[in-house]
Amino acid sequence: MKKLLKDIAFWVIYGTWYGLSLLPLWLHYLFSDVLFVIVAYVMRYRHRVISKNLRNAYPDKSDKELQRLRIQFYRHFCDMLVETVKYTSMSKRNLKRRMTFKGCEQVAEILNSGQSIALMLGHYGNWEWVPSLVLWVAPLLRNEVAMGQIYHPLENEVFDRVVQKTRSHLGSECVSMRETLRWILGHKRDNRPSMLGYINDQVPTWHNIHHWLTFLNQETPVFTGIERIVHSQNQAVVYVDIQRVGRGRYECEFQVITRDPSTLGEYELTDIYFRRMEETINRAPQYWLWSHNRWKRTREEFERRFKVVNGRVVEKPTDET
């Protein structure tokens, strides 16, 4: 009975989501314009976090410039919300017109050689439309290739199913972060190369902090798990550079970082990714996810509370803090 109720709830929610997605894009953008006023001026959504992040990242900009960036961010943020809804029912032709990809031939060449790819990108532009890359890459492949994107499962099982269905409707799989290596190894055993997308500009938990670097003018803890997977599986690494060229129009470029990760030193791949990500953001800062509290963990607090023992981050005993 419980499963039946969850199934009913799923189809009601997904059906509503899909129904809304059928509305014309111009109407979605009308909703976005209204939502912008509410989010930016009524709710002032995460106003303090956004303002703090922008001020710390661009200390040389004037208050007027930072305010303009904040307002532009809110506009794009609302556009991205409605674009995410619209994505569910957009035709392949419309998607290919609005989300273009360059460098597909090089990506296909790597996959056709039998080598798997780790795609690295950030919360920039419209990352929710990036799975549409299958429309560009798949026709160039000679053999079957598994494609997917890492996601964080939601606690609510019904909403988690909705997210998975909306994101994977073009054929790429949603892969839980905990299942990443198992997913890769499973396809490797079947002699099937894979291409998996990672959004790596998030904040790691305390126990996953192994490397710090300067990112957007601030000392930043970063994830390094992707680097370990890439090295252990000898995967090619490709960065996805996204540009917003108009409302609901994006250009993405596949940039191969390396096909031989063994030539890179420890954390060098991670450093390269964040330099690329910083270049993308600085080109047009308003299209990055500034509402994310990216710098809530500081090195000072880390060194006060934790230590590294045999490569593992462990909490210090009370008498050491």
C-alpha positions as semicolon CSV with decimal commas, in nm:
position;residue;x (nm);y (nm);z (nm)
1;M;0,000;0,000;0,000
2;K;0,285;0,235;0,091
3;K;0,455;0,170;-0,243
4;L;0,128;0,233;-0,429
5;L;0,085;0,570;-0,256
6;K;0,442;0,666;-0,345
7;D;0,382;0,566;-0,707
8;I;0,065;0,776;-0,719
9;A;0,246;1,073;-0,563
10;F;0,529;1,036;-0,814
11;W;0,300;1,038;-1,117
12;V;0,099;1,332;-0,982
13;I;0,412;1,540;-0,922
14;Y;0,588;1,433;-1,240
15;G;0,269;1,475;-1,442
16;T;0,229;1,830;-1,311
17;W;0,596;1,905;-1,384
18;Y;0,565;1,763;-1,736
19;G;0,243;1,950;-1,798
20;L;0,407;2,279;-1,702
21;S;0,701;2,199;-1,928
22;L;0,465;2,188;-2,228
23;L;0,398;2,560;-2,196
24;P;0,580;2,770;-2,458
25;L;0,922;2,899;-2,359
26;W;0,814;3,263;-2,389
27;L;0,554;3,199;-2,120
28;H;0,816;3,035;-1,899
29;Y;1,025;3,348;-1,931
30;L;0,724;3,559;-1,837
31;F;0,699;3,351;-1,518
32;S;1,072;3,406;-1,470
33;D;1,029;3,784;-1,491
34;V;0,765;3,773;-1,218
35;L;0,970;3,532;-1,010
36;F;1,271;3,760;-1,041
37;V;1,088;4,045;-0,867
38;I;0,981;3,813;-0,585
39;V;1,320;3,646;-0,539
40;A;1,537;3,958;-0,573
41;Y;1,325;4,224;-0,403
42;V;1,066;4,053;-0,182
43;M;1,237;3,736;-0,056
44;R;1,589;3,872;-0,111
45;Y;1,691;3,509;-0,151
46;R;2,028;3,441;0,016
47;H;2,109;3,808;-0,022
48;R;2,383;3,807;0,243
49;V;2,557;3,496;0,108
50;I;2,552;3,626;-0,250
51;S;2,676;3,973;-0,149
52;K;2,953;3,828;0,068
53;N;3,069;3,588;-0,203
54;L;3,079;3,859;-0,467
55;R;3,258;4,106;-0,241
56;N;3,526;3,855;-0,143
57;A;3,573;3,732;-0,501
58;Y;3,595;4,083;-0,651
59;P;3,726;4,323;-0,384
60;D;3,828;4,576;-0,651
61;K;3,475;4,620;-0,784
62;S;3,262;4,908;-0,661
63;D;2,939;4,861;-0,466
64;K;2,747;4,962;-0,778
65;E;2,923;4,699;-0,990
66;L;2,863;4,429;-0,729
67;Q;2,496;4,527;-0,699
68;R;2,460;4,500;-1,076
69;L;2,618;4,153;-1,072
70;R;2,385;4,046;-0,793
71;I;2,077;4,161;-0,985
72;Q;2,203;3,993;-1,303
73;F;2,260;3,675;-1,105
74;Y;1,901;3,679;-0,977
75;R;1,770;3,723;-1,333
76;H;1,972;3,432;-1,464
77;F;1,888;3,218;-1,161
78;C;1,516;3,258;-1,226
79;D;1,565;3,190;-1,598
80;M;1,750;2,871;-1,514
81;L;1,468;2,752;-1,288
82;V;1,209;2,778;-1,565
83;E;1,453;2,638;-1,822
84;T;1,496;2,333;-1,599
85;V;1,121;2,275;-1,604
86;K;1,102;2,330;-1,981
87;Y;1,388;2,082;-2,042
88;T;1,162;1,785;-1,963
89;S;0,960;1,814;-2,284
90;M;1,185;2,016;-2,516
91;S;1,224;1,861;-2,858
92;K;1,568;1,733;-2,954
93;R;1,578;1,979;-3,239
94;N;1,504;2,275;-3,009
95;L;1,761;2,158;-2,755
96;K;2,030;2,126;-3,020
97;R;1,949;2,477;-3,136
98;R;1,969;2,625;-2,786
99;M;2,252;2,417;-2,633
100;T;2,538;2,366;-2,875
101;F;2,859;2,170;-2,820
102;K;3,199;2,216;-2,982
103;G;3,477;1,959;-2,982
104;C;3,243;1,659;-3,008
105;E;3,468;1,485;-3,261
106;Q;3,759;1,478;-3,016
107;V;3,538;1,339;-2,740
108;A;3,400;1,073;-2,975
109;E;3,753;0,979;-3,081
110;I;3,850;0,911;-2,720
111;L;3,540;0,702;-2,653
112;N;3,575;0,512;-2,981
113;S;3,929;0,418;-2,875
114;G;3,780;0,244;-2,572
115;Q;3,896;0,498;-2,312
116;S;3,645;0,638;-2,065
117;I;3,602;1,009;-1,994
118;A;3,551;1,213;-1,680
119;L;3,365;1,533;-1,771
120;M;3,432;1,819;-1,530
121;L;3,208;2,124;-1,509
122;G;3,064;2,366;-1,257
123;H;2,740;2,533;-1,153
124;Y;2,763;2,774;-1,441
125;G;2,525;2,877;-1,719
126;N;2,262;2,607;-1,735
127;W;2,428;2,288;-1,613
128;E;2,088;2,115;-1,610
129;W;2,086;2,117;-1,992
130;V;2,436;1,969;-2,023
131;P;2,304;1,606;-2,040
132;S;2,173;1,703;-2,385
133;L;2,530;1,646;-2,503
134;V;2,418;1,290;-2,585
135;L;2,236;1,439;-2,885
136;W;2,570;1,564;-3,017
137;V;2,811;1,287;-2,917
138;A;2,604;0,968;-2,958
139;P;2,574;0,991;-3,342
140;L;2,956;0,996;-3,366
141;L;3,010;0,676;-3,166
142;R;3,085;0,342;-3,325
143;N;3,008;0,130;-3,019
144;E;2,783;0,145;-2,715
145;V;2,894;0,397;-2,452
146;A;2,746;0,451;-2,106
147;M;2,673;0,816;-2,029
148;G;2,573;0,962;-1,697
149;Q;2,592;1,248;-1,452
150;I;2,665;1,244;-1,079
151;Y;2,381;1,363;-0,858
152;H;2,302;1,385;-0,489
153;P;1,999;1,168;-0,402
154;L;1,720;1,354;-0,224
155;E;1,592;1,233;0,111
156;N;1,236;1,228;-0,020
157;E;1,206;0,917;-0,236
158;V;0,926;1,056;-0,451
159;F;1,104;1,379;-0,539
160;D;1,423;1,184;-0,597
161;R;1,245;0,974;-0,861
162;V;1,112;1,291;-1,025
163;V;1,461;1,442;-1,043
164;Q;1,608;1,123;-1,190
165;K;1,337;1,095;-1,455
166;T;1,361;1,458;-1,564
167;R;1,741;1,454;-1,585
168;S;1,778;1,118;-1,760
169;H;1,500;1,134;-2,017
170;L;1,748;1,175;-2,305
171;G;1,935;0,857;-2,216
172;S;2,208;0,955;-1,972
173;E;2,190;0,797;-1,627
174;C;2,175;0,968;-1,288
175;V;2,453;0,814;-1,078
176;S;2,463;0,859;-0,704
177;M;2,798;0,989;-0,577
178;R;2,832;0,680;-0,357
179;E;2,782;0,453;-0,658
180;T;3,031;0,632;-0,885
181;L;3,315;0,380;-0,882
182;R;3,079;0,082;-0,892
183;W;2,904;0,230;-1,198
184;I;3,235;0,287;-1,377
185;L;3,372;-0,058;-1,293
186;G;3,047;-0,226;-1,394
187;H;3,064;-0,083;-1,745
188;K;3,438;-0,152;-1,761
189;R;3,375;-0,522;-1,692
190;D;3,131;-0,523;-1,983
191;N;3,399;-0,369;-2,207
192;R;3,186;-0,057;-2,242
193;P;3,359;0,283;-2,211
194;S;3,176;0,546;-2,010
195;M;3,147;0,922;-1,994
196;L;3,046;1,059;-1,655
197;G;2,984;1,424;-1,569
198;Y;3,104;1,569;-1,237
199;I;3,011;1,909;-1,097
200;N;3,317;1,974;-0,883
201;D;3,276;2,330;-0,752
202;Q;3,088;2,229;-0,437
203;V;3,210;2,240;-0,079
204;P;3,343;1,910;0,061
205;T;3,259;1,780;0,406
206;W;3,527;1,826;0,670
207;H;3,645;1,465;0,641
208;N;3,682;1,495;0,263
209;I;3,915;1,794;0,270
210;H;4,261;1,694;0,146
211;H;4,359;1,996;-0,061
212;W;4,325;2,374;-0,046
213;L;4,380;2,626;-0,325
214;T;4,306;2,987;-0,412
215;F;3,980;3,013;-0,603
216;L;3,809;3,343;-0,679
217;N;4,046;3,528;-0,449
218;Q;3,975;3,303;-0,150
219;E;4,141;3,005;0,015
220;T;3,915;2,718;-0,079
221;P;3,882;2,350;0,024
222;V;3,811;2,128;-0,276
223;F;3,703;1,775;-0,364
224;T;3,984;1,547;-0,482
225;G;3,791;1,220;-0,518
226;I;3,747;1,264;-0,892
227;E;4,121;1,286;-0,934
228;R;4,171;0,957;-0,749
229;I;3,914;0,782;-0,970
230;V;4,065;0,923;-1,289
231;H;4,414;0,808;-1,193
232;S;4,302;0,460;-1,084
233;Q;4,096;0,403;-1,401
234;N;4,328;0,583;-1,646
235;Q;4,044;0,801;-1,776
236;A;4,069;1,098;-2,007
237;V;3,961;1,425;-1,848
238;V;3,755;1,682;-2,035
239;Y;3,646;2,023;-1,908
240;V;3,311;2,163;-2,024
241;D;3,339;2,538;-2,081
242;I;2,992;2,697;-2,091
243;Q;2,900;3,038;-2,228
244;R;2,557;3,199;-2,215
245;V;2,515;3,374;-2,548
246;G;2,150;3,480;-2,508
247;R;1,839;3,408;-2,312
248;G;1,794;3,032;-2,327
249;R;2,099;2,992;-2,552
250;Y;2,430;2,838;-2,450
251;E;2,750;2,735;-2,620
252;C;2,960;2,458;-2,465
253;E;3,310;2,359;-2,561
254;F;3,476;2,029;-2,471
255;Q;3,836;2,103;-2,368
256;V;4,057;1,797;-2,324
257;I;4,277;1,842;-2,016
258;T;4,459;1,511;-2,047
259;R;4,432;1,162;-2,191
260;D;4,707;1,034;-1,963
261;P;4,646;1,137;-1,601
262;S;4,965;0,957;-1,491
263;T;5,162;1,251;-1,634
264;L;5,006;1,487;-1,378
265;G;5,127;1,529;-1,021
266;E;4,920;1,500;-0,706
267;Y;4,626;1,746;-0,713
268;E;4,752;1,897;-1,040
269;L;4,436;1,790;-1,220
270;T;4,222;1,949;-0,950
271;D;4,424;2,271;-0,974
272;I;4,384;2,280;-1,353
273;Y;4,008;2,231;-1,326
274;F;3,965;2,517;-1,081
275;R;4,180;2,748;-1,295
276;R;3,957;2,667;-1,594
277;M;3,645;2,717;-1,383
278;E;3,774;3,052;-1,259
279;E;3,840;3,166;-1,616
280;T;3,485;3,069;-1,713
281;I;3,335;3,257;-1,419
282;N;3,545;3,571;-1,457
283;R;3,435;3,600;-1,820
284;A;3,074;3,660;-1,704
285;P;3,040;3,622;-1,325
286;Q;2,663;3,663;-1,314
287;Y;2,605;3,313;-1,451
288;W;2,771;3,123;-1,165
289;L;2,578;2,995;-0,861
290;W;2,672;3,266;-0,611
291;S;2,394;3,166;-0,372
292;H;2,590;2,853;-0,280
293;N;2,775;2,900;0,052
294;R;3,101;2,783;-0,104
295;W;3,338;2,918;0,163
296;K;3,169;2,813;0,486
297;R;3,468;2,595;0,584
298;T;3,792;2,774;0,668
299;R;4,144;2,641;0,697
300;E;4,171;2,795;1,044
301;E;3,878;2,592;1,173
302;F;3,999;2,282;0,989
303;E;4,343;2,298;1,148
304;R;4,189;2,362;1,489
305;R;3,947;2,068;1,474
306;F;4,109;1,808;1,246
307;K;4,435;1,639;1,157
308;V;4,550;1,402;0,883
309;V;4,652;1,051;0,992
310;N;4,775;0,808;0,725
311;G;4,599;1,007;0,455
312;R;4,269;1,022;0,644
313;V;4,112;1,330;0,801
314;V;4,021;1,261;1,163
315;E;3,889;1,483;1,437
316;K;4,138;1,589;1,702
317;P;4,080;1,474;2,060
318;T;3,931;1,743;2,280
319;D;4,263;1,807;2,457
320;E;4,432;1,884;2,122
321;T;4,181;2,144;2,000
